[in-house]
């Protein structure tokens, strides 16, 4: 644990340092960021989701534009969050995004810890709320990628992932306690692969133009330290178009596929506060997942904006079984409140509606 803490401290110091990792020649040095000022924001936060209930904690963000005159809006960024919830859940997340030698190289890293009492309903699209059972997921997860710019806006490079998960407090006589589900007593995953990224957004936090295409292929193997052999493939696409002077239409699509003996902890779940809002995250989970979501964002005044959203999604044991018979739909509306005039920290309130009823989400920043 001390080694991991040292790594994250080193990453933060790396973000604070406007220099680069390597000595550079005169041509590269001339491409140093025009604006080297770091903009920090920090705030106590509270939020609420169906999975957590009310939660309190703290949030810190820092960002710096490589070139404020560039339409691509490339930014170094650092985000950290520590949360405690009504359900006695503890969540800690850190993330770093940093460019080097202008924008020739890109480092992205994430780390997280959770102590998360939750609900398990089984695996598949036909899960029922009557199948609910309790369990607590303890986990530490870390991932990083180091990407090289092949052509303008396209980055490719290696991706590594490591996680340790433990399952406690299982309901006696439940599906997890029976021991027939992979990962029922916890799991360790260690994998490596590749990531392809194209990001042309004009802003990391409040985009109105551009898009993000992110594709990952990662293999987890026992010879590298995993308990199971499996592979994951994922593609996420987000696109943003300005509407009029202040409106924005945002579109998000994702597909996630698994192959091999996948622990349930690593299976995608339909629902949550990002996409398919209105469904409890974990009610429907399986090896494969596909979803599509659209949002219209509009400005009410200088500090308040609104949003309408709708989404479709489905989970299946194999991609060929995506047939539309078990597709789920959700929709809703919400508001955004800018907390400080000169910072991008925004409070988010969303009301999601699905066949399971209403769900209220209070959180920070845009859903995507």
C-alpha positions in Angstrom: 0.0 0.0 0.0 2.9 2.4 0.8 4.3 1.7 -2.7 1.0 2.6 -4.3 0.6 5.7 -2.3 4.1 6.8 -3.4 3.2 6.2 -7.0 0.2 8.4 -6.8 2.1 11.1 -5.0 4.7 10.9 -7.8 1.9 11.3 -10.4 0.5 14.4 -8.7 4.0 15.9 -8.6 4.4 15.1 -12.2 1.2 16.9 -13.0 2.3 20.0 -11.0 5.6 20.1 -12.9 5.2 21.9 -16.2 8.3 20.3 -17.7 8.6 16.9 -19.5 10.0 13.5 -18.7 12.8 13.8 -21.2 15.3 16.3 -22.4 13.9 17.8 -25.6 15.4 19.4 -28.6 14.8 22.9 -29.7 12.0 22.1 -32.0 10.0 20.3 -29.2 10.8 22.9 -26.6 9.3 25.5 -28.9 6.0 23.6 -28.7 5.7 24.1 -24.9 2.1 25.0 -23.7 1.2 28.6 -24.3 -0.7 28.7 -21.0 1.0 26.9 -18.2 -1.3 28.0 -15.5 -3.0 25.3 -13.5 -6.6 25.9 -12.5 -7.6 24.2 -9.3 -11.1 23.5 -7.9 -12.0 21.8 -4.6 -15.2 21.4 -2.7 -17.0 19.4 -0.2 -19.6 17.3 -2.1 -22.8 15.4 -1.5 -24.7 13.2 -3.9 -27.3 10.5 -4.0 -27.9 7.5 -6.2 -30.1 4.4 -5.8 -26.9 2.3 -5.3 -25.5 4.5 -2.5 -28.2 6.6 -0.9 -27.0 10.0 0.4 -23.3 10.5 0.3 -20.8 13.1 1.5 -17.2 13.7 0.8 -14.7 15.9 -1.0 -13.6 16.5 -4.6 -10.6 18.1 -6.1 -9.9 18.9 -9.7 -7.0 20.5 -11.5 -6.6 21.2 -15.2 -4.3 23.1 -17.6 -4.7 23.8 -21.3 -1.8 22.9 -23.5 -2.8 25.6 -26.0 -5.8 27.8 -25.2 -5.9 28.9 -28.9 -6.3 25.3 -30.1 -9.8 24.1 -31.1 -8.9 20.6 -29.8 -8.8 21.8 -26.3 -6.2 19.3 -25.0 -5.8 19.6 -21.3 -3.7 18.0 -18.5 -6.1 17.1 -15.7 -6.1 15.6 -12.2 -9.2 14.5 -10.3 -9.6 13.0 -6.9 -12.7 12.0 -4.8 -13.3 10.5 -1.4 -16.9 9.5 -0.5 -18.8 8.0 2.4 -22.4 7.0 1.9 -25.5 6.3 3.9 -25.1 2.6 3.1 -21.6 2.7 4.9 -19.8 2.5 1.5 -16.4 4.1 1.1 -15.3 5.1 -2.4 -11.9 6.7 -3.3 -10.9 7.5 -6.9 -7.9 9.3 -8.4 -7.3 9.9 -12.1 -4.5 11.6 -14.0 -4.2 12.7 -17.7 -1.0 14.3 -18.8 0.6 15.1 -22.2 4.4 15.2 -22.8 6.5 16.8 -25.4 3.7 19.1 -26.5 1.0 16.5 -27.2 3.3 13.8 -28.7 2.8 11.4 -25.7 -0.2 10.9 -23.4 -0.2 9.3 -20.0 -3.5 8.3 -18.4 -3.7 6.5 -15.0 -6.5 5.7 -12.6 -6.6 4.2 -9.1 -9.5 3.3 -6.8 -10.5 1.8 -3.5 -13.9 0.7 -2.5 -15.6 -0.9 0.5 -19.1 -1.3 -1.0 -22.1 -3.1 0.5 -24.3 -3.8 -2.4 -27.1 -6.0 -3.9 -26.7 -9.0 -6.2 -29.5 -10.3 -8.4 -27.8 -12.9 -10.5 -26.5 -12.8 -14.0 -28.5 -12.2 -17.1 -31.2 -9.9 -18.6 -34.0 -11.8 -16.8 -32.9 -11.0 -13.2 -35.7 -10.2 -10.8 -35.7 -7.8 -7.8 -37.1 -10.7 -5.8 -33.7 -12.4 -6.2 -32.0 -9.7 -4.2 -29.2 -10.7 -1.9 -26.6 -8.8 0.1 -22.9 -8.8 -0.3 -20.0 -6.4 0.3 -17.3 -5.8 -2.4 -13.9 -4.8 -1.2 -11.6 -3.7 -4.0 -8.4 -2.0 -5.1 -7.9 -1.4 -8.8 -5.3 0.4 -10.9 -4.9 1.0 -14.6 -2.6 3.0 -16.8 -1.9 3.6 -20.5 1.0 5.3 -22.2 0.0 6.4 -25.7 1.9 7.8 -28.7 0.4 10.2 -31.2 0.5 8.4 -34.6 -1.3 11.1 -36.6 -3.1 14.2 -35.4 -5.6 13.4 -32.7 -5.0 9.6 -32.8 -3.1 7.9 -30.0 -2.1 4.3 -29.6 -0.2 2.5 -26.9 0.0 -0.2 -24.2 -2.6 -0.5 -21.4 -2.2 -2.4 -18.1 -4.7 -3.2 -15.4 -4.6 -4.8 -12.0 -7.2 -5.3 -9.4 -7.8 -7.2 -6.1 -11.4 -7.9 -5.1 -12.8 -9.6 -2.0 -16.4 -10.6 -1.4 -17.8 -10.5 2.2 -21.1 -10.6 4.1 -22.8 -12.8 1.5 -26.5 -13.7 2.2 -26.6 -17.2 3.6 -28.2 -19.6 1.1 -27.9 -17.1 -1.8 -26.3 -17.5 -5.2 -23.0 -16.1 -4.2 -22.8 -18.2 -1.0 -23.5 -21.3 -3.1 -20.1 -20.9 -4.8 -21.3 -21.6 -8.4 -20.5 -18.1 -9.7 -17.0 -17.2 -10.8 -15.6 -14.7 -8.4 -18.0 -15.6 -5.6 -15.3 -15.4 -3.0 -13.3 -12.6 -4.6 -10.7 -12.5 -7.4 -7.4 -11.0 -8.6 -7.1 -9.7 -12.1 -3.9 -8.7 -13.9 -4.0 -7.9 -17.6 -2.3 -6.0 -20.4 -3.3 -4.9 -23.9 -3.7 -1.9 -26.1 -5.7 1.3 -26.2 -6.6 3.4 -29.2 -7.8 7.0 -28.5 -9.1 9.9 -30.5 -10.1 13.0 -28.5 -11.1 16.2 -30.3 -13.3 17.7 -27.6 -13.0 21.4 -27.0 -13.1 20.9 -23.2 -12.6 17.9 -20.9 -15.4 18.8 -18.5 -18.0 20.9 -20.4 -17.6 20.0 -24.1 -19.7 21.6 -26.9 -17.7 20.4 -29.9 -15.7 17.4 -30.9 -15.8 13.7 -30.0 -14.0 10.9 -28.1 -13.4 7.5 -29.5 -11.8 5.0 -27.1 -11.1 1.4 -27.9 -9.4 -1.1 -25.6 -8.4 -4.8 -25.9 -7.0 -6.4 -22.8 -6.1 -9.9 -21.9 -6.1 -11.2 -18.3 -4.0 -14.3 -17.7 -3.1 -16.6 -14.8 0.6 -16.5 -15.7 0.5 -12.7 -15.1 -1.2 -13.1 -11.7 -4.9 -13.4 -12.5 -7.1 -16.0 -10.9 -8.9 -16.5 -14.3 -8.1 -16.4 -18.0 -10.3 -14.0 -19.9 -10.2 -11.1 -22.4 -12.2 -7.9 -22.5 -12.9 -5.7 -25.5 -14.6 -2.3 -25.3 -15.4 0.6 -27.6 -16.9 3.9 -26.3 -17.8 6.8 -28.6 -19.0 10.2 -27.4 -19.8 13.1 -29.8 -20.9 16.7 -29.1 -22.6 19.2 -31.4 -23.4 22.9 -30.6 -27.1 23.8 -30.9 -27.7 27.5 -31.4 -25.7 29.9 -29.2 -25.7 27.9 -26.0 -27.2 24.5 -26.5 -25.4 21.1 -27.0 -26.5 17.8 -28.3 -24.4 14.9 -26.8 -24.4 11.3 -28.0 -22.8 8.3 -26.2 -22.5 4.7 -27.3 -20.6 1.7 -25.9 -20.1 -2.0 -26.5 -18.3 -4.2 -24.0 -17.5 -7.9 -24.8 -15.9 -10.6 -22.7 -14.4 -13.9 -23.6 -13.2 -16.7 -21.2 -14.0 -17.4 -17.6 -15.0 -13.9 -16.4 -15.5 -13.1 -12.7 -18.8 -11.5 -12.0 -16.9 -8.5 -10.5 -15.6 -7.7 -14.0 -18.9 -8.1 -15.8 -20.5 -4.9 -17.1 -23.7 -3.8 -15.3 -26.6 -2.0 -17.0 -27.6 1.2 -15.2 -26.0 3.7 -12.9 -25.5 7.4 -12.8 -23.7 7.7 -16.2 -25.7 5.7 -18.8 -29.1 4.0 -18.5 -30.0 6.3 -15.6 -33.2 4.9 -14.0 -31.9 1.4 -13.5 -30.1 0.1 -10.4 -26.6 -0.7 -11.5 -26.2 -4.4 -10.8 -29.7 -5.5 -11.4 -28.8 -6.6 -14.9 -25.3 -7.8 -15.5 -23.7 -10.2 -18.0 -20.6 -10.9 -20.1 -21.6 -8.5 -22.9 -23.3 -5.1 -22.8 -24.3 -2.5 -25.4 -26.0 0.9 -24.8 -26.8 4.1 -26.6 -27.6 7.4 -25.0 -28.5 10.9 -26.2 -28.7 14.2 -24.3 -29.8 17.8 -25.1 -28.2 20.3 -22.8 -29.4 23.9 -22.7 -28.6 27.0 -20.7 -31.1 28.6 -18.4 -28.9 31.4 -17.0 -25.2 32.1 -16.2 -25.2 29.5 -13.3 -28.0 27.0 -14.2 -28.5 24.7 -17.2 -30.9 21.9 -17.9 -30.8 18.5 -19.8 -33.1 16.0 -21.3 -31.8 12.4 -21.9 -32.9 9.0 -23.2 -31.1 5.7 -23.6 -31.4 2.1 -24.7 -29.3 -0.8 -23.5 -29.1 -4.6 -23.3 -26.9 -7.3 -21.7 -26.3 -10.8 -23.0 -24.1 -13.8 -22.5 -22.8 -13.6 -26.0 -22.8 -10.8 -28.7 -24.9 -12.9 -31.1 -27.7 -13.0 -28.5 -28.3 -9.2 -28.8 -31.7 -9.6 -30.4 -33.7 -6.7 -29.0 -36.0 -9.0 -27.0 -34.5 -7.9 -23.7 -33.6 -4.3 -24.6 -34.2 -1.8 -21.8 -35.2 1.9 -22.2 -34.8 4.8 -19.9 -35.3 8.6 -20.1 -35.3 11.6 -17.9 -34.4 15.2 -17.3 -32.1 17.2 -15.0 -30.4 20.4 -14.0 -26.8 21.6 -13.6 -25.7 24.2 -11.0 -22.3 25.9 -11.4 -21.1 26.3 -7.8 -18.4 28.9 -8.4 -18.3 31.5 -11.2 -14.8 30.9 -12.3 -14.6 27.1 -11.9 -16.0 24.2 -13.8 -17.3 22.3 -10.8 -21.0 21.7 -11.3 -23.7 20.0 -9.2 -25.8 17.6 -11.2 -29.4 16.6 -10.5 -31.0 14.0 -12.7 -34.4 12.2 -12.6 -34.3 8.9 -14.5 -37.4 6.9 -15.5 -37.4 3.3 -16.5 -39.7 0.2 -16.3 -38.4 -0.2 -12.8 -39.7 3.3 -11.8 -38.0 6.6 -10.9 -34.4 7.1 -9.7 -32.9 10.3 -8.5 -29.2 11.1 -9.0 -27.4 14.0 -7.3 -23.8 14.1 -8.4 -21.0 16.3 -9.9 -20.0 17.2 -13.4 -21.8 16.0 -16.6 -22.8 12.3 -16.9 -20.4 12.0 -19.8 
